[in-house]
Amino acid sequence: MTDIFKILKGTPEDSDYKKKGVIVQGITGAYGSLHAKNMITYGTNIVAGVTPGKGGQKFEDKVPIYNTVKEAVDASGAKISIIFVPAKFFLGAAKEALEAGIKLLVAIPEHVPVRDTMEVLDLANKKGAVIIGPNTPGIMIPELIKIGIMPATPFKAGKIAVLSKSGTLLYEISDALTSAGFGQSITIGIGGDPINGTRMIDAFDMVKDIPDLEGLVVVGEIGGDSEEILAQRIIDIGFKKPTVAYIAGRAAPKEKRMGHAGAIVMGTYGSAESKVSMFNKANIPVAKRPSQVPVLLAGKMQQSD
Amino acid sequence: MRLLEFQAKELFRNYGINLLPSKASTTIEEGRKHAKELGYPFVIKIQVPVGGRGKAGGIQKCQNDDEFELKYPQVLGLTIKGEKARAILLEKMADIKKELYLSLFLNRSKRCYTIIASPEGGVEIESVKNQIIKEVGLGEVSDQVAREVAKEMKLEGKAADDFVDILQKLAKLTVEKEAELAEINPLAIMQDGSLMALDGKFVTDDNSNFRHDELQKYQEKTEIEERAEKSGFSLVELDGDIAVVGNGAGLVMSTLDMLSDNGGKPACFLDVGGGATTDSVYEALTLISKMHRVKGILVNLYGGIVKTTVVAEAFLKAYDDKLINLPVFARLKGTESDKAKEMLKNSRTKIFDSVEEAINAAVMGIKR
């Protein structure tokens, strides 16, 4: 099982404990540079950028830019990379990162062809690397490290893990949690594509054994069956921590893609009803509105006291 | 995109999958010509991008001219699940011994391509019994795997050979065209033991369109969808009267749900996306102004990357240009939302602190 905290934080004996280096692929693009700045402001240790043809320059007069990921890895020793490149260049950029020894790859681009994602996952499996995304807002340990495009304001350090397919719902629901006094130990954006490098169930496995975890929030949406599979896992292992879910897309018409490539109901496969009933079976309440999530979570906590 | 049956069959034909003779037309004049070329009896099949055609009367047997003159216009005039006929396919009738099921699809939970086959086809996949399921990684189907499936299907002789051939060709087609689903249902065993694809369903990955110019002729988009795509936001038209605008697919879906829960009827799903600019939001409002059923606009923005002021500016410009004269019910939160609220203070936009309040006001406001 992937120890995601070890990758993101390290262990106390590491010289770079709590400041693991992160490489930004596509750091000179509009999107890449904006978010590289935001991540640096947040406290993420951005150690190198990669843009072919811009090697030797410096980003913001500080961060060295390299032509290849391999050079960036050789110079910085970083094992984490975040990708900001147009979807059609994602396959090349991701393979390059994995070949260079990256162990955690955060794949931001939307509209990556599924086939390319599958090819990247195949290589990641061989290399023992973790992919978050594509089409993800990223992953963060609030107040420690942010590898993604999420705004800083909704999040606060705490003891609730949040897993979400959607970016904006992750912000919206984390904001509601924070306002209600529920900080987050980790938030993971699964991504809105049909095929995810880290599935709901994989993300759950990453967070379920956090020693001081006080609760779990799952933000799903129509399409696929990752929520159902997660609910089944929760039943199977007898996971007892207070858990609340939210599912978007109850009112969506069938056979229409609702913005995200993965948000589509085919026949009965991927329907909100199927997800809600599976969560109910696992004794997990499903909120009707994002603002209801903290209320239900507080209720679950009282029950388990 | 989802191809129509005759388009899927064009691909099948190019890949050498056995088919009955068939011809697609859009007018009865064309149809008459095809009827002569094919000769009776044949089947008249409506071409719509949804299932359940047979039940809805969209597939009719045709034995002679009189039947043709009666049934062709009948089938062409049908609307099935809200979808009008795009074309009519005339296909030779055949003597069938048995109907099988075969598909390759992108298995989301296992993250690989998967074969589903069954000796009992001809019904919707949900009711297909005795399914044989085989995961095949990135979609390569070896001789050995194809033979194994044929054996599990209890096929022998020519039927088994044909099945192996069709399965491998279907897999090649799936991989090369980057399909999410390639389905032959029914795959029929004919009286002579050979196999024929009697129907075809083919859904490709829209995100791979840039690599498939050859498929673009099958692309079906309304002018509004076309313009939305060009401006980098996504729009799905619905049949209600309150346009729903927000940023992020999840948030917009969630807003649709809450609106529907409170008795409102969404007119569209409009995600301005993470790269929203004043221009792209203005374009979004232009598209909404073209939807005549819209009586009000519900806005739910959680500014992260997107500055809410960018959206506010687009609304002000749309009012100034008399582009929209609809009531707007907005909830703005996040980046620069205080400033955005200030900007919109004296416009027709009503600002609310919570999305629930904005929804209630929209539903009440539209009712009057």
Interface residues (C-beta under 8 A of the other chain):
Chain A: Y31 L34 A87 K88 H111 V112 P113 V114 R115 M118 E119 L121 D122 I149 M150 P151 T153 S164 K165 S166 G167 T168 L169 L170 Y171 E172 D175 G192 P194 I195 N196 R199 V219 E221 I222 G223 G224 D225 S226 I229 Y246 A248 G249 R250 A251 A252 P253 E255 K256 R257 M258 G259 H260 A261 G262 A263 G267 T268 K288 R289 P290 S291
Chain B: V50 G51 L106 R108 S109 R111 C112 E124 I125 E126 G137 L138 V175 E178 E180 D205 D206 N207 S208 F210 R211 S234 V236 L238 G246 N247 G248 A249 G250 L251 V252 M253 S254 L256 D257 M258 L259 S260 D261 P266 F269 D271 G274 G275 Y302 G303 G304 I305 K333 G334 T335 S354 V355 E356
